[in-house]
Amino acid sequence: VDNGLPAVFWISGFFFPQAFLTGTLQNFARKNQVGIDTCSLDFRNQTVQHTDITDKPEDGVIIWGLFLEGCRWDSEANSLIESRPKEL
């Protein structure tokens, strides 16, 4: 808090991450003077580690630590793939 908002947020650290994402939409809507019902979220995979990101985005937020259920992330293919058998 003493240093302001971080450049990257650990999304799994929030008790209610939906409220955080809704707040992000609200901030964008207020800044651009548009209705929040016309805004939507867009996700892009970063090719750099979250620890290497030091600059905040002009609009929106950068998150890390998103948990997946029923699949896993393949870093080489940059996509979701089947989860390993008997692995949660």
N, C-alpha and C positions, 0 to 999 in steps of 0.2 A: 504494500500500500504506500509505503514511503517513496517508492520509485515510480509510481504511476502504474498503469495497466501493463501487463506483460505482452511481449510480442506473440507468444504462443500460449495457448491454454490447454491444460490437461483435462479433456472432456470427461474422463472416467472419474475424476476427482469431485465432480459435482453430484450432489444428492439428487437433483432434479434437472438434468441437462436440457430438457425441453424448454424450461424457463429461460435458460441461458441463450438458447438459439432464438427463442421468441424475442428476447430483449435485443439481440443483434438485429433482427428484422425491424424492430421498433426504432432503434437508433438510425438505421439506414433510411426508413420512411420519414422520420422527422428531419433528418439532414437534407434529404432531397425533396421534401414537401410533396410526398406522394402518399396515397392510401396504403396502409399496411396490407390490405387484402389484394393489392396488385403486386406485392413482392413475393419472392420465393427464394429458397436456398439452392445454392449450386455447390457441388463438391468437386474438387480436383485433388488428385494424389500428388504430393510433393516428392520430388526425386532427391531432396536433401534431407538430412537428419534434422529433427526439430531443434536440437541443440545448436545447429549452425545458423538458425534464423534469428536475426537481431532486429530487423526492421519490421514495424507493424504495417499491415496493409492499409491503404487509404480508406477502403470500405470493407466491412466484414471482419472476420476473425480467422486465425489459423488455429486449428486444434490438432491434438495428437492423443494417442492412447485409446482409440475407439475399439471396443471389443466386438468380435464377430461371433455369431452363433450359427452353427450349421454349415460353416464354410471356413476357409482360411485364405490368407493373402499370399499370393505368389509374387515375390519381388522381381523376379526375372521376367515374368510375363506381364507384370503390372496389372494383374486382374485377380478376381476371386476364383478359387478352385475348390473342389470337393475337400471336405475335411478328412483327416486320417481316421481309419476305423477305430472305434472305441476311445476317441480323444475328444474331450470337451473343450 
